[in-house]
Amino acid sequence: MDRKMANRKLIRLSQLKSKLATENLEEMDWVTFGVIVKKVTPQSAKNGRTFSIWRLNDLRDLNRCVSLFLFGDVHKEHWKTEQGTV
């Protein structure tokens, strides 16, 4: 993990909103980790394509979640991922 994180900045999901407001994250190499705390049943978009919505949390502040929308190949590959997965 140390090798993978070399020269990268860890930003906790619960800090993401404030970091987006104060830092230019597009100019740095950063990572975050999250746990799937809720999955919504796959939905159909107006164009007929299916997508998933996951609610992610870093387990530091359970009131702050990030919604992740999965479309296309990402949805097809990961929609069966279990709740509780990191």
Secondary structure as the mmCIF struct_conf table of DSSP 4:
data_model
#
loop_
_struct_conf.conf_type_id
_struct_conf.id
_struct_conf.beg_label_comp_id
_struct_conf.beg_label_asym_id
_struct_conf.beg_label_seq_id
_struct_conf.end_label_comp_id
_struct_conf.end_label_asym_id
_struct_conf.end_label_seq_id
HELX_RH_AL_P HELX_RH_AL_P1 ASP A 2 MET A 5
TURN_TY1_P TURN_TY1_P1 ALA A 6 ASN A 7
STRN STRN1 LYS A 9 LEU A 10
HELX_RH_3T_P HELX_RH_3T_P1 LEU A 13 GLN A 15
HELX_RH_AL_P HELX_RH_AL_P2 LEU A 16 THR A 22
BEND BEND1 GLU A 23 GLU A 23
HELX_RH_3T_P HELX_RH_3T_P2 LEU A 25 GLU A 27
BEND BEND2 MET A 28 MET A 28
STRN STRN2 TRP A 30 VAL A 31
STRN STRN3 VAL A 35 SER A 44
TURN_TY1_P TURN_TY1_P2 LYS A 46 ASN A 47
BEND BEND3 GLY A 48 GLY A 48
STRN STRN4 THR A 50 ASN A 57
BEND BEND4 LEU A 59 ARG A 60
TURN_TY1_P TURN_TY1_P3 LEU A 62 ASN A 63
STRN STRN5 VAL A 66 LEU A 70
HELX_RH_AL_P HELX_RH_AL_P3 GLY A 72 HIS A 78
TURN_TY1_P TURN_TY1_P4 TRP A 79 LYS A 80
HELX_LH_PP_P HELX_LH_PP_P1 THR A 81 GLU A 82
TURN_TY1_P TURN_TY1_P5 GLN A 83 GLY A 84
#
